[in-house]
Amino acid sequence: MKSAAFLMLALGRPAHIGALAPSSRRLADAMAHEAGRARCMIELGAGTGAITAALRERHPHLPMLAVELQPALADALQGRWDGVEVRCGAAHHILRHEAPRLPGETVVVSSLPLRSLPAPLRTSTIDALCSFVGAHPARRLVQYTYQPRAPFSLPGSSPLRWQRRQRVWRNLPPADVWVLERATAS
Ligand SMILES: C[S@@+](CC[C@H](N)C(=O)[O-])C[C@H]1O[C@@H](n2cnc3c(N)ncnc32)[C@H](O)[C@@H]1O
């Protein structure tokens, strides 16, 4: 999908898309780098596939599930990469449904617009992400955000911790890449 088509979609559903342009090549590379080693990958909010392409380049043989809420975007991703299963649906439903069959060493790479999602969807999505990452010490979530703070706050009792890994200036707007994992994992 071209940038202009993405912009039209974003203007129609700003809270669900959360960006005016697809992720830049630099941001996609930074996300793929932070994904590191894993046995399986889930990409949430795959959108136009900018980050999917970088993940496939860096990790061509890992089984991967790409999740996208908007049918038009999900349709455009279907069949573009060998080894990538594309699902159209809400991230929290798919994460909860897939969790039992996925290996412990699964990394989640997310472009979800967590700050702008409607409140009930935001809460369900964050709960599902925290449960998924907390279920195994090798799991982590790689998430970018445009604001200078963690993508979402954790309660003091949470076993998970955020770490800011890098800032990517060459993106519209510039973005920070954060990793969420168990406090004892690194
Ligand atoms: C910032 S945009 C996509 C960025 C993507 N990296 C790209 O370059 O195209 C965020 C994407 O998350 C999707 N999305 C939003 N809420 C979602 C949800 N609950 N489950 C799955 N996808 C969601 C939107 O439809 C949108 O495509």
The ligand as a Tripos MOL2 file, in Angstrom:
@<TRIPOS>MOLECULE
LIG
   27    29     1     0     0
SMALL
NO_CHARGES

@<TRIPOS>ATOM
      1 C1          1.2260    3.1110   13.1120 C.3       1 LIG1
      2 S1          0.2240    2.1180   12.0990 S.3       1 LIG1
      3 C2          1.1950    0.9500   11.2040 C.3       1 LIG1
      4 C3          2.6680    1.0910   11.2140 C.3       1 LIG1
      5 C4          3.3580    0.0340   10.3880 C.3       1 LIG1
      6 N1          4.6270   -0.2590   11.0070 N.3       1 LIG1
      7 C5          3.5970    0.5410    8.9590 C.2       1 LIG1
      8 O1          4.6950    0.9880    8.6610 O.co2     1 LIG1
      9 O2          2.6660    0.5240    8.1610 O.co2     1 LIG1
     10 C6         -0.5270    1.0720   13.3490 C.3       1 LIG1
     11 C7         -1.2990   -0.1090   12.8140 C.3       1 LIG1
     12 O3         -1.9050   -0.8240   13.9060 O.3       1 LIG1
     13 C8         -3.1610   -1.2900   13.4730 C.3       1 LIG1
     14 N2         -3.9760   -1.5500   14.6750 N.ar      1 LIG1
     15 C9         -4.5230   -0.6450   15.5060 C.ar      1 LIG1
     16 N3         -5.1370   -1.2560   16.5290 N.ar      1 LIG1
     17 C10        -4.9710   -2.5890   16.3370 C.ar      1 LIG1
     18 C11        -5.3600   -3.7460   17.0760 C.ar      1 LIG1
     19 N4         -6.0540   -3.6420   18.2090 N.pl3     1 LIG1
     20 N5         -5.0110   -4.9580   16.6050 N.ar      1 LIG1
     21 C12        -4.2890   -5.0770   15.4560 C.ar      1 LIG1
     22 N6         -3.8850   -4.0060   14.7140 N.ar      1 LIG1
     23 C13        -4.2160   -2.7780   15.1550 C.ar      1 LIG1
     24 C14        -3.6930   -0.1660   12.6000 C.3       1 LIG1
     25 O4         -4.7120   -0.5910   11.7350 O.3       1 LIG1
     26 C15        -2.4240    0.2800   11.8830 C.3       1 LIG1
     27 O5         -2.2330   -0.3890   10.6640 O.3       1 LIG1
@<TRIPOS>BOND
     1     1     2 1
     2     2     3 1
     3     2    10 1
     4     3     4 1
     5     4     5 1
     6     5     6 1
     7     5     7 1
     8     7     8 2
     9     7     9 1
    10    10    11 1
    11    11    12 1
    12    11    26 1
    13    12    13 1
    14    13    14 1
    15    13    24 1
    16    14    15 ar
    17    14    23 ar
    18    15    16 ar
    19    16    17 ar
    20    17    18 ar
    21    17    23 ar
    22    18    19 1
    23    18    20 ar
    24    20    21 ar
    25    21    22 ar
    26    22    23 ar
    27    24    25 1
    28    24    26 1
    29    26    27 1
@<TRIPOS>SUBSTRUCTURE
     1 LIG1         1 GROUP 0 **** ****
